[in-house]
Amino acid sequence: NKAHGASYAVVAYDTAWLKYYHPVEFMAAMLNSYLGSLEQAAQYVRAAKDMDIEILPPDINKSFARFTTEHGCIRFALGAVKNVGQAAIKRLIAEREENGEFKSYGDFMSRICEYDINRKMIESLIRSSALDSFGVPRAKMLAVLEPFSNQLQNRRKMSSLGQVSLFELPGMEEEQPDDEPVYPNVSEFDQDILLAMEKEMLGLYITGHPLDACADDLNSFLTVTAQELTAYGEQDEEEELLIIPENLDQMDAIVGGQVVRRRNQYTKRNDLMAFLNLEDLTGSFELIVFPAVYAKYSDLLNEGQALLVKGRLTVREDEPIKVIAEELYDLTDLSKATRNKLTSFRRRKNLPLAHQTLDSQKTAKSEPADIPSENSYAGPPEESFAPAMDFGTEPGNPPLKENFAPAMDFGAEPSNPPPPEFPGSKTRNGQRGNTTLVIRWQGGTDEKALAPLRSALAYFPGDSRVRVYLERETRLLEPLSHGVYLDRETLALLSDRFGVENISVF
């Protein structure tokens, strides 16, 4: 078993090294490992974007069968486009490398006509944005696809039979028809339709997102995102590292997104309710709308509607985390009163903004001018636990209470004053933190027994102060020389390792 563990340790180290020093190449390789699954590939595309790696759209003149790196970015693979087969891709790339890039839509159609590539594949390439570099609106390319294909096939058939058309007679060469199709006078599709085409063909949005116009409002109000819900809902089958803290169930939350799917259902009392799939900028999740809320907000539950929702999380074993809706608002038409109401609710419940919770390295967007800043709020959370101990007490005082419970929800912002400055590492953005992690240690108190605890904490270097309560000796261990970086994932891992009843944050 030691040889087995050592081998996996080497693989883990090599993988981490590659991701850290060659992130673009690493993410391209990860995407290539899921070419056959649009949904899984979409998750890694979002992960790459979170790493500030730009994902370039598919391009008939730049893309290959697999995801490739291009000037520090990742070029989308033709093999990840729906209805595009590997054999056809090989022919396209061979033609491009042998005779140069495709110069126009007409040139592309004329050259691939020789390979009997089906129209459905060409239509998929158009819809996926792979032919946008030709500068012709997708609506026009789709409109001429069938007639121009027929024209090219007829010309090819006549050429193979050795027939001479009227335009090939002596003296009439100047009348030969153009290689470009005659485009009809049709308007380009609306932006939401173009994005829907990309989503259908690629599994995700590439050139934009329907919620881009609402991104500022989402960042200003969301307390949890689809990506975060998915992260808590998934569990490593082998290591079982991720857990769902019990206090997430029935936790208040503000979520938002676009309705992409709606399913109505009647209750036993014959009342109508709905299950909605909402998609935000990070992924999708399920929203449950019970009859009373359905009756009040039924006009906002249509597919394509952008919503901001105040509700509660519901956690069930072996099921993804879902959200129960209580109040719904049109995300594209938020009044000043609604904005103030939601912000007041979030602060009253001591709920941090999602983008602050998920990635503290990124600069959080500022609050609207008419709303006080986050740091100006000093009121205590309504549902937090009181601190279980005084950090200034001397060793030898009575032990912690038996109901040693977390003083706040995982990821919640503490309202207590920051602890005194202590020697240790700084945060990832260079600032000192104002949180303290307390761990109740029930094991031995010699250095050998404490080694696993120290090693685990050293794995998450950061700014938050750490205090260890030695239960056997009813005293606090001397402050550690380094702090830890606290986020929801770190807390989940530490809780799984040492027991959630032994972890507290102040």
C-alpha positions as CSV (number, residue, x, y, z in Angstrom):
1,N,0.0,0.0,0.0
2,K,2.9,2.4,0.6
3,A,4.1,1.9,-3.0
4,H,0.6,2.6,-4.2
5,G,0.3,5.8,-2.1
6,A,3.8,7.0,-3.2
7,S,2.9,6.5,-6.9
8,Y,-0.3,8.5,-6.5
9,A,1.6,11.2,-4.6
10,V,4.0,11.6,-7.5
11,V,1.1,11.9,-10.0
12,A,-0.6,14.4,-7.7
13,Y,2.6,16.5,-7.4
14,D,3.3,16.4,-11.1
15,T,-0.3,17.4,-11.9
16,A,-0.3,20.3,-9.4
17,W,3.1,21.4,-10.8
18,L,1.7,21.4,-14.4
19,K,-1.4,23.3,-13.4
20,Y,0.6,25.9,-11.5
21,Y,3.4,26.5,-14.0
22,H,1.5,25.7,-17.3
23,P,-2.1,26.5,-16.6
24,V,-3.2,27.1,-20.2
25,E,-1.7,23.8,-21.5
26,F,-3.1,22.0,-18.4
27,M,-6.6,23.2,-18.9
28,A,-6.5,22.5,-22.6
29,A,-5.5,18.9,-21.8
30,M,-8.3,18.6,-19.3
31,L,-10.8,19.8,-21.9
32,N,-9.5,17.3,-24.4
33,S,-10.1,14.5,-21.9
34,Y,-13.9,15.3,-22.0
35,L,-14.4,15.9,-25.8
36,G,-17.2,13.4,-25.9
37,S,-19.2,15.1,-23.1
38,L,-20.4,18.7,-23.8
39,E,-21.7,19.1,-20.3
40,Q,-18.5,18.0,-18.6
41,A,-16.4,20.1,-21.0
42,A,-18.5,23.1,-20.2
43,Q,-17.6,22.8,-16.6
44,Y,-13.9,22.9,-17.4
45,V,-14.4,25.8,-19.7
46,R,-16.0,27.7,-16.8
47,A,-13.1,26.6,-14.6
48,A,-10.6,28.0,-17.2
49,K,-12.4,31.3,-17.2
50,D,-12.2,31.4,-13.4
51,M,-8.4,31.1,-13.9
52,D,-8.5,34.2,-16.2
53,I,-7.8,32.0,-19.2
54,E,-9.6,33.3,-22.3
55,I,-11.5,30.7,-24.3
56,L,-11.5,31.6,-27.9
57,P,-14.6,30.6,-30.0
58,P,-14.3,27.8,-32.6
59,D,-12.8,29.1,-35.9
60,I,-12.8,27.1,-39.2
61,N,-9.3,28.6,-40.0
62,K,-7.8,28.4,-36.5
63,S,-9.4,25.4,-34.7
64,F,-8.3,21.8,-34.8
65,A,-10.0,18.6,-33.8
66,R,-8.9,19.1,-30.2
67,F,-8.6,22.1,-27.9
68,T,-5.3,23.9,-28.5
69,T,-3.4,26.8,-27.0
70,E,-3.1,30.0,-28.9
71,H,-1.1,33.0,-27.6
72,G,-1.9,32.3,-24.0
73,C,-5.5,31.4,-24.7
74,I,-7.4,28.2,-25.5
75,R,-9.0,27.8,-28.9
76,F,-12.2,25.8,-28.9
77,A,-12.1,22.4,-30.5
78,L,-14.0,21.5,-33.7
79,G,-14.4,18.1,-32.2
80,A,-16.5,19.6,-29.3
81,V,-19.1,21.0,-31.8
82,K,-22.3,19.1,-31.9
83,N,-22.9,17.0,-35.1
84,V,-19.3,17.5,-36.3
85,G,-17.6,14.1,-36.8
86,Q,-13.9,13.3,-36.5
87,A,-13.6,12.1,-40.1
88,A,-15.0,15.3,-41.5
89,I,-12.8,17.4,-39.3
90,K,-9.7,15.6,-40.6
91,R,-10.7,16.3,-44.2
92,L,-11.3,20.0,-43.3
93,I,-7.9,20.4,-41.6
94,A,-6.1,18.5,-44.4
95,E,-7.7,20.8,-47.0
96,R,-6.8,23.9,-45.0
97,E,-3.2,22.9,-44.5
98,E,-2.8,21.8,-48.2
99,N,-4.4,24.8,-49.9
100,G,-4.4,27.5,-47.3
101,E,-7.0,29.1,-45.1
102,F,-10.6,29.5,-46.3
103,K,-10.9,33.0,-47.7
104,S,-14.7,33.4,-47.6
105,Y,-17.9,31.5,-47.1
106,G,-18.2,30.8,-50.8
107,D,-14.6,29.6,-50.9
108,F,-15.2,27.3,-47.9
109,M,-18.3,25.8,-49.5
110,S,-16.6,25.3,-52.9
111,R,-13.6,23.5,-51.5
112,I,-15.5,21.2,-49.0
113,C,-18.0,20.3,-51.7
114,E,-15.4,17.9,-53.0
115,Y,-15.6,15.9,-49.8
116,D,-19.3,15.3,-49.6
117,I,-19.6,16.9,-46.2
118,N,-23.2,16.9,-45.1
119,R,-25.2,20.1,-44.7
120,K,-26.2,19.3,-41.1
121,M,-22.5,19.6,-40.1
122,I,-22.1,22.9,-42.0
123,E,-25.2,24.2,-40.3
124,S,-23.8,23.2,-36.9
125,L,-20.5,25.0,-37.7
126,I,-22.5,28.2,-38.6
127,R,-24.6,28.0,-35.5
128,S,-21.5,27.5,-33.3
129,S,-19.9,30.7,-34.6
130,A,-17.1,28.7,-36.3
131,L,-17.7,30.6,-39.6
132,D,-18.1,34.1,-38.1
133,S,-14.6,35.1,-39.2
134,F,-16.0,35.3,-42.8
135,G,-17.8,38.5,-41.8
136,V,-21.2,37.2,-43.1
137,P,-24.2,37.2,-40.7
138,R,-25.2,33.7,-39.6
139,A,-28.8,34.3,-40.8
140,K,-27.5,34.9,-44.4
141,M,-25.2,31.9,-44.4
142,L,-28.0,29.6,-43.2
143,A,-30.4,31.1,-45.8
144,V,-28.1,30.3,-48.7
145,L,-26.8,27.0,-47.4
146,E,-29.2,24.7,-49.3
147,P,-29.5,26.6,-52.6
148,F,-25.8,27.2,-52.9
149,S,-25.0,23.6,-52.0
150,N,-27.3,22.4,-54.7
151,Q,-25.6,24.8,-57.2
152,L,-22.2,23.5,-56.3
153,Q,-23.3,19.9,-56.6
154,N,-24.8,20.5,-60.0
155,R,-21.7,22.2,-61.2
156,R,-19.6,19.3,-59.9
157,K,-21.9,16.7,-61.5
158,M,-21.8,18.5,-64.9
159,S,-18.0,18.8,-64.7
160,S,-17.6,15.0,-64.0
161,L,-19.8,14.2,-67.0
162,G,-17.8,16.5,-69.2
163,Q,-20.8,18.7,-70.1
164,V,-20.3,22.3,-71.1
165,S,-22.6,25.0,-69.7
166,L,-23.7,28.1,-71.5
167,F,-21.3,30.2,-69.5
168,E,-18.3,28.1,-70.6
169,L,-18.8,28.7,-74.3
170,P,-16.1,30.6,-76.2
171,G,-16.5,34.4,-75.7
172,M,-18.7,34.1,-72.6
173,E,-16.1,33.4,-69.9
174,E,-16.8,36.9,-68.4
175,E,-20.4,35.9,-67.8
176,Q,-19.4,32.9,-65.5
177,P,-21.2,33.1,-62.2
178,D,-19.4,34.3,-59.1
179,D,-18.1,31.7,-56.6
180,E,-19.8,33.6,-53.8
181,P,-23.5,32.9,-53.1
182,V,-26.1,35.7,-53.7
183,Y,-27.1,36.6,-50.1
184,P,-30.7,37.5,-49.5
185,N,-31.6,40.7,-47.7
186,V,-32.3,39.3,-44.3
187,S,-31.5,40.7,-40.9
188,E,-29.2,39.0,-38.5
189,F,-30.7,37.0,-35.6
190,D,-31.2,38.8,-32.3
191,Q,-28.3,38.4,-29.9
192,D,-30.2,36.1,-27.6
193,I,-30.9,33.7,-30.5
194,L,-27.3,33.7,-31.6
195,L,-26.2,32.9,-28.0
196,A,-28.9,30.1,-27.8
197,M,-27.4,28.6,-31.0
198,E,-23.9,28.5,-29.4
199,K,-25.3,26.9,-26.3
200,E,-27.0,24.2,-28.3
201,M,-24.0,23.4,-30.4
202,L,-21.2,23.9,-27.8
203,G,-22.9,23.2,-24.5
204,L,-22.1,26.7,-23.2
205,Y,-21.9,30.3,-24.2
206,I,-18.7,31.5,-25.8
207,T,-19.1,34.9,-27.5
208,G,-21.3,36.3,-24.7
209,H,-24.0,35.4,-22.2
210,P,-27.6,36.4,-22.0
211,L,-27.0,37.8,-18.5
212,D,-24.0,39.9,-19.4
213,A,-26.1,43.0,-19.2
214,C,-27.2,42.0,-15.7
215,A,-23.8,41.0,-14.4
216,D,-23.3,44.0,-12.1
217,D,-26.7,43.4,-10.4
218,L,-25.9,39.7,-10.0
219,N,-22.5,40.6,-8.4
220,S,-24.2,43.1,-6.1
221,F,-26.9,40.9,-4.7
222,L,-26.1,37.1,-5.1
223,T,-25.1,35.4,-1.9
224,V,-24.6,32.0,-3.6
225,T,-24.0,30.9,-7.2
226,A,-24.7,27.8,-9.2
227,Q,-21.1,26.9,-9.1
228,E,-21.0,27.0,-5.3
229,L,-24.1,24.9,-5.0
230,T,-22.7,22.3,-7.4
231,A,-19.4,22.2,-5.5
232,Y,-21.2,21.5,-2.2
233,G,-23.5,19.0,-3.9
234,E,-20.7,16.9,-5.3
235,Q,-18.5,14.5,-3.3
236,D,-15.3,12.8,-4.3
237,E,-16.3,9.1,-4.5
238,E,-12.8,7.9,-3.4
239,E,-11.6,10.5,-1.0
240,E,-14.9,11.8,0.2
241,L,-13.3,15.2,0.9
242,L,-16.3,17.4,0.4
243,I,-19.1,17.5,2.9
244,I,-22.4,19.5,3.0
245,P,-22.4,21.3,6.4
246,E,-25.7,20.8,8.2
247,N,-26.3,24.5,8.7
248,L,-26.7,25.0,4.9
249,D,-30.1,23.4,5.1
250,Q,-32.8,26.1,5.3
251,M,-30.1,28.8,5.1
252,D,-31.3,32.1,3.6
253,A,-29.9,33.0,0.2
254,I,-30.3,35.3,-2.7
255,V,-29.8,33.6,-6.1
256,G,-30.4,34.7,-9.7
257,G,-30.3,33.6,-13.3
258,Q,-32.2,33.0,-16.4
259,V,-35.0,30.5,-16.6
260,V,-33.9,27.8,-19.1
261,R,-36.4,25.1,-18.3
262,R,-39.8,25.0,-16.5
263,R,-41.8,22.0,-15.3
264,N,-45.2,22.4,-13.8
265,Q,-46.7,20.0,-11.4
266,Y,-49.9,19.7,-9.4
267,T,-49.9,19.0,-5.7
268,K,-52.2,16.5,-3.9
269,R,-54.5,19.5,-3.3
270,N,-54.6,20.2,-7.0
271,D,-52.5,23.4,-6.6
272,L,-50.1,24.3,-9.3
273,M,-46.4,24.6,-8.5
274,A,-43.2,24.7,-10.7
275,F,-39.6,23.4,-10.8
276,L,-37.4,25.8,-12.7
277,N,-33.8,25.4,-14.0
278,L,-32.0,28.7,-13.5
279,E,-28.7,29.4,-15.1
280,D,-26.4,32.1,-13.8
281,L,-22.9,33.1,-15.1
282,T,-21.3,30.1,-13.4
283,G,-23.7,27.2,-14.1
284,S,-27.3,26.0,-13.4
285,F,-29.4,24.9,-10.4
286,E,-33.0,24.0,-9.6
287,L,-35.5,26.4,-8.1
288,I,-38.6,25.1,-6.4
289,V,-41.7,27.3,-6.5
290,F,-44.5,26.2,-4.2
291,P,-48.2,27.0,-4.9
292,A,-48.5,30.2,-2.8
293,V,-45.4,31.7,-4.4
294,Y,-46.4,30.4,-7.9
295,A,-49.8,32.1,-7.7
296,K,-48.1,35.4,-6.7
297,Y,-45.3,35.4,-9.3
298,S,-46.6,33.2,-12.1
299,D,-46.0,36.0,-14.7
300,L,-42.2,35.9,-14.0
301,L,-41.8,32.1,-14.5
302,N,-41.5,32.0,-18.2
303,E,-38.5,30.5,-20.0
304,G,-36.0,33.1,-20.9
305,Q,-36.9,35.4,-17.9
306,A,-34.1,36.8,-15.9
307,L,-34.8,36.5,-12.2
308,L,-33.4,37.6,-8.8
309,V,-34.8,35.3,-6.1
310,K,-34.9,35.5,-2.3
311,G,-35.2,32.0,-0.8
312,R,-33.8,29.2,1.2
313,L,-31.5,26.3,0.5
314,T,-32.8,22.8,0.9
315,V,-30.3,20.0,1.4
316,R,-31.2,16.4,1.0
317,E,-28.9,13.3,1.1
318,D,-27.7,12.2,-2.3
319,E,-29.4,15.1,-4.1
320,P,-28.0,18.4,-5.4
321,I,-28.7,21.4,-3.3
322,K,-31.8,23.2,-4.4
323,V,-33.4,26.6,-3.7
324,I,-36.9,27.1,-2.4
325,A,-38.3,30.4,-3.8
326,E,-39.9,33.0,-1.4
327,E,-39.8,36.2,-3.4
328,L,-39.0,36.7,-7.1
329,Y,-38.0,39.9,-9.0
330,D,-37.4,40.8,-12.6
331,L,-33.6,41.1,-12.8
332,T,-33.8,43.4,-15.8
333,D,-36.1,45.9,-13.9
334,L,-35.0,46.3,-10.3
335,S,-36.4,49.3,-8.5
336,K,-34.4,51.3,-6.0
337,A,-36.8,50.1,-3.3
338,T,-36.2,46.5,-4.3
339,R,-32.4,47.0,-4.3
340,N,-32.4,48.5,-0.8
341,K,-34.8,45.7,0.5
342,L,-32.5,42.9,-0.8
343,T,-29.4,44.6,0.5
344,S,-31.0,45.1,4.0
345,F,-32.1,41.5,4.0
346,R,-28.6,40.2,3.1
347,R,-26.9,42.3,5.9
348,R,-29.6,41.5,8.4
349,K,-28.9,37.8,7.8
350,N,-25.2,38.4,7.7
351,L,-24.9,36.9,4.2
352,P,-21.7,37.7,2.3
353,L,-21.8,38.4,-1.4
354,A,-21.1,35.3,-3.6
355,H,-18.2,36.8,-5.5
356,Q,-16.5,37.7,-2.2
357,T,-17.0,34.2,-0.8
358,L,-15.9,32.2,-3.8
359,D,-12.7,34.1,-4.6
360,S,-11.2,36.6,-2.2
361,Q,-8.3,37.2,-4.6
362,K,-10.6,39.1,-7.0
363,T,-11.6,42.6,-6.2
364,A,-15.3,42.7,-5.2
365,K,-17.5,45.1,-7.2
366,S,-18.6,48.1,-5.2
367,E,-22.1,48.5,-3.9
368,P,-24.6,51.0,-5.5
369,A,-23.9,54.6,-4.5
370,D,-27.1,54.9,-2.5
371,I,-26.4,51.9,-0.3
372,P,-23.9,52.0,2.5
373,S,-20.7,50.0,2.0
374,E,-20.3,46.5,3.3
375,N,-17.7,47.5,5.9
376,S,-19.9,50.2,7.3
377,Y,-22.3,47.6,8.7
378,A,-21.5,46.7,12.3
379,G,-24.7,45.1,13.5
380,P,-24.6,41.6,14.9
381,P,-26.0,38.7,12.9
382,E,-29.4,37.6,14.0
383,E,-28.8,33.9,13.9
384,S,-25.1,33.6,14.9
385,F,-23.8,31.8,17.9
386,A,-22.1,33.7,20.7
387,P,-18.3,33.2,21.0
388,A,-17.6,30.0,23.0
389,M,-14.5,31.4,24.6
390,D,-12.4,34.5,25.3
391,F,-9.1,34.5,23.4
392,G,-7.5,36.6,26.1
393,T,-8.0,34.0,28.9
394,E,-5.0,32.4,30.5
395,P,-4.3,28.7,30.3
396,G,-6.1,26.7,33.0
397,N,-9.5,28.1,32.7
398,P,-12.6,25.8,32.4
399,P,-12.9,23.9,29.1
400,L,-15.2,24.8,26.3
401,K,-18.9,24.1,26.6
402,E,-20.1,20.8,25.3
403,N,-22.2,22.4,22.6
404,F,-19.2,23.7,20.9
405,A,-20.9,24.9,17.7
406,P,-19.7,27.1,14.8
407,A,-20.2,30.8,15.6
408,M,-21.3,31.5,12.1
409,D,-22.3,29.9,8.8
410,F,-19.4,28.7,6.6
411,G,-18.2,31.6,4.6
412,A,-20.2,34.2,6.5
413,E,-18.5,37.5,7.3
414,P,-17.8,37.9,11.1
415,S,-19.3,40.9,12.8
416,N,-17.0,40.8,15.8
417,P,-14.0,43.1,16.0
418,P,-10.8,41.8,14.4
419,P,-8.5,39.9,16.8
420,P,-5.1,41.5,17.8
421,E,-2.3,41.5,15.3
422,F,-0.3,38.3,15.4
423,P,2.9,37.1,13.6
424,G,2.0,35.0,10.6
425,S,1.4,35.0,6.9
426,K,-0.7,37.6,5.1
427,T,-3.7,37.0,2.9
428,R,-3.4,36.3,-0.8
429,N,-4.1,39.9,-1.5
430,G,-1.6,41.2,1.1
431,Q,-4.1,42.2,3.8
432,R,-4.5,41.0,7.4
433,G,-7.7,39.2,8.1
434,N,-10.2,39.6,10.9
435,T,-11.2,36.0,11.6
436,T,-10.0,33.4,14.0
437,L,-10.3,29.6,13.5
438,V,-10.6,27.6,16.7
439,I,-10.1,23.9,16.7
440,R,-10.9,21.6,19.7
441,W,-8.1,18.9,19.8
442,Q,-9.1,15.7,21.6
443,G,-5.9,13.8,20.9
444,G,-2.5,13.7,22.5
445,T,-0.7,16.9,23.4
446,D,2.9,16.1,22.6
447,E,4.5,17.3,19.4
448,K,4.2,13.9,17.7
449,A,0.5,13.7,18.4
450,L,0.0,17.3,17.2
451,A,1.9,16.8,14.0
452,P,-1.1,15.8,11.8
453,L,-3.0,18.9,13.0
454,R,-0.1,21.2,12.3
455,S,0.5,19.6,8.8
456,A,-3.2,20.0,7.9
457,L,-3.2,23.7,8.9
458,A,0.1,24.4,7.1
459,Y,-1.5,23.1,3.9
460,F,-3.7,26.3,3.8
461,P,-1.4,29.2,4.5
462,G,-3.2,32.5,4.9
463,D,-4.1,35.4,7.2
464,S,-6.7,34.0,9.7
465,R,-5.5,33.4,13.2
466,V,-5.6,29.9,14.6
467,R,-6.1,28.8,18.2
468,V,-6.1,25.2,19.3
469,Y,-8.0,24.1,22.5
470,L,-6.4,21.1,24.1
471,E,-9.4,19.3,25.6
472,R,-7.3,16.9,27.7
473,E,-5.4,19.7,29.4
474,T,-8.3,22.2,29.4
475,R,-6.1,25.0,28.0
476,L,-5.2,26.8,24.8
477,L,-2.2,25.9,22.8
478,E,0.3,28.8,22.2
479,P,-0.7,30.7,19.1
480,L,0.6,29.2,15.9
481,S,3.4,31.0,14.0
482,H,1.3,31.0,10.8
483,G,-2.3,31.6,9.9
484,V,-4.7,29.8,7.6
485,Y,-6.6,30.9,4.5
486,L,-10.3,30.4,5.3
487,D,-12.9,29.9,2.6
488,R,-15.8,27.5,2.4
489,E,-13.8,24.7,0.8
490,T,-11.1,24.9,3.5
491,L,-13.7,24.8,6.3
492,A,-15.4,21.8,4.6
493,L,-12.1,19.9,4.4
494,L,-11.1,20.7,8.0
495,S,-14.5,19.8,9.3
496,D,-14.4,16.5,7.5
497,R,-10.9,15.8,8.9
498,F,-11.4,16.9,12.5
499,G,-15.2,16.8,12.9
500,V,-17.5,19.7,12.3
501,E,-18.3,19.8,16.1
502,N,-14.7,20.7,16.8
503,I,-14.5,23.6,14.4
504,S,-15.5,27.2,15.1
505,V,-14.9,30.5,13.4
506,F,-15.0,34.0,15.1
